[in-house]
């Protein structure tokens, strides 16, 4: 029975680590999306102050979706992203 308790503890620890990685990855996506949103806004000849909070959130959410689509199914790219290395140019 002790072995099962150890396995349970190990699994909980692994899940906690996975949760931390997911959180870091989500934060990285948000940072990248915000940076891309700033570029998008500038390309349109606007300032951030010209947009409402809702408009900014829509642009950031669009950029988040685009980033996730680019990285979907690319395990190595995701690992590099966590290390701060991007593998694409836009």
TIBA-494489 format. One record per residue (C-alpha): residue in one letter; x negated, y, z negated; residue number from 0. Coordinates in pm, 1 decimal, always signed. Layout:
N
{rec "A", {X, Y, Z}, NUM}
...
END
This chain:
90
{rec "X", {+0.0, +0.0, +0.0}, 0}
{rec "X", {-289.0, +232.5, -68.0}, 1}
{rec "X", {-399.9, +204.6, +294.6}, 2}
{rec "X", {-60.5, +327.7, +411.3}, 3}
{rec "X", {-81.1, +624.9, +178.1}, 4}
{rec "X", {-424.1, +707.9, +318.4}, 5}
{rec "X", {-292.9, +678.4, +674.5}, 6}
{rec "X", {-3.5, +908.7, +583.6}, 7}
{rec "X", {-242.5, +1164.3, +434.0}, 8}
{rec "X", {-467.0, +1145.9, +741.4}, 9}
{rec "X", {-170.4, +1197.0, +972.8}, 10}
{rec "X", {-51.3, +1498.5, +774.8}, 11}
{rec "X", {-400.4, +1644.8, +792.5}, 12}
{rec "X", {-416.1, +1589.2, +1168.1}, 13}
{rec "X", {-74.9, +1751.3, +1216.5}, 14}
{rec "X", {-187.2, +2052.9, +1014.4}, 15}
{rec "X", {-496.2, +2086.9, +1235.2}, 16}
{rec "X", {-285.4, +2058.0, +1551.9}, 17}
{rec "X", {-51.4, +2324.5, +1418.1}, 18}
{rec "X", {-348.6, +2555.9, +1360.0}, 19}
{rec "X", {-475.3, +2501.3, +1714.2}, 20}
{rec "X", {-129.5, +2570.2, +1856.7}, 21}
{rec "X", {-106.8, +2889.9, +1655.2}, 22}
{rec "X", {-450.8, +3007.0, +1773.7}, 23}
{rec "X", {-360.1, +2924.4, +2131.4}, 24}
{rec "X", {-31.2, +3114.5, +2107.7}, 25}
{rec "X", {-213.8, +3415.5, +1962.6}, 26}
{rec "X", {-465.7, +3400.6, +2247.3}, 27}
{rec "X", {-182.5, +3391.3, +2501.8}, 28}
{rec "X", {-19.6, +3694.2, +2339.5}, 29}
{rec "X", {-346.7, +3889.4, +2348.1}, 30}
{rec "X", {-405.7, +3800.6, +2712.3}, 31}
{rec "X", {-44.8, +3881.6, +2806.1}, 32}
{rec "X", {-68.5, +4222.5, +2640.5}, 33}
{rec "X", {-390.8, +4297.5, +2828.4}, 34}
{rec "X", {-230.5, +4190.5, +3157.2}, 35}
{rec "X", {+83.5, +4393.4, +3078.4}, 36}
{rec "X", {-130.7, +4705.4, +3032.5}, 37}
{rec "X", {-283.5, +4646.1, +3375.0}, 38}
{rec "X", {+59.0, +4589.9, +3530.1}, 39}
{rec "X", {+191.2, +4911.8, +3380.2}, 40}
{rec "X", {-113.9, +5105.5, +3501.1}, 41}
{rec "X", {-82.5, +4960.0, +3853.5}, 42}
{rec "X", {+270.3, +5099.7, +3864.3}, 43}
{rec "X", {+130.9, +5443.1, +3785.2}, 44}
{rec "X", {+298.9, +5455.9, +3444.3}, 45}
{rec "X", {+183.9, +5511.7, +3088.2}, 46}
{rec "X", {+295.6, +5289.4, +2803.5}, 47}
{rec "X", {+480.2, +5589.1, +2659.7}, 48}
{rec "X", {+696.3, +5602.5, +2974.6}, 49}
{rec "X", {+855.8, +5267.6, +2885.8}, 50}
{rec "X", {+1094.0, +5166.6, +2611.0}, 51}
{rec "X", {+994.6, +4898.8, +2361.2}, 52}
{rec "X", {+1236.2, +4659.1, +2532.6}, 53}
{rec "X", {+1076.9, +4721.6, +2874.0}, 54}
{rec "X", {+730.6, +4658.7, +2731.0}, 55}
{rec "X", {+849.2, +4334.1, +2569.8}, 56}
{rec "X", {+995.3, +4217.6, +2900.5}, 57}
{rec "X", {+666.5, +4283.0, +3079.6}, 58}
{rec "X", {+465.7, +4103.4, +2808.8}, 59}
{rec "X", {+706.2, +3806.3, +2815.1}, 60}
{rec "X", {+672.1, +3784.8, +3193.8}, 61}
{rec "X", {+294.3, +3786.0, +3161.9}, 62}
{rec "X", {+313.8, +3517.1, +2890.6}, 63}
{rec "X", {+525.4, +3298.1, +3117.5}, 64}
{rec "X", {+281.3, +3349.1, +3406.6}, 65}
{rec "X", {-16.3, +3258.6, +3189.4}, 66}
{rec "X", {+150.5, +2946.3, +3053.7}, 67}
{rec "X", {+238.8, +2836.2, +3407.2}, 68}
{rec "X", {-124.5, +2881.8, +3514.2}, 69}
{rec "X", {-256.5, +2673.6, +3225.3}, 70}
{rec "X", {+15.2, +2407.6, +3218.4}, 71}
{rec "X", {-137.4, +2063.2, +3253.3}, 72}
{rec "X", {-494.8, +2188.4, +3239.6}, 73}
{rec "X", {-640.5, +2049.1, +2920.3}, 74}
{rec "X", {-994.8, +2164.4, +2991.7}, 75}
{rec "X", {-878.0, +2513.9, +3077.0}, 76}
{rec "X", {-686.2, +2526.4, +2749.7}, 77}
{rec "X", {-994.5, +2420.9, +2555.0}, 78}
{rec "X", {-1201.9, +2686.8, +2729.6}, 79}
{rec "X", {-934.4, +2944.8, +2654.8}, 80}
{rec "X", {-960.7, +2866.5, +2285.2}, 81}
{rec "X", {-1334.2, +2926.3, +2313.2}, 82}
{rec "X", {-1266.1, +3261.9, +2477.4}, 83}
{rec "X", {-1364.7, +3155.4, +2826.4}, 84}
{rec "X", {-1119.3, +3214.1, +3109.3}, 85}
{rec "X", {-1138.6, +3017.9, +3432.4}, 86}
{rec "X", {-936.6, +3235.2, +3669.7}, 87}
{rec "X", {-954.8, +3582.5, +3814.9}, 88}
{rec "X", {-659.4, +3814.0, +3874.9}, 89}
END
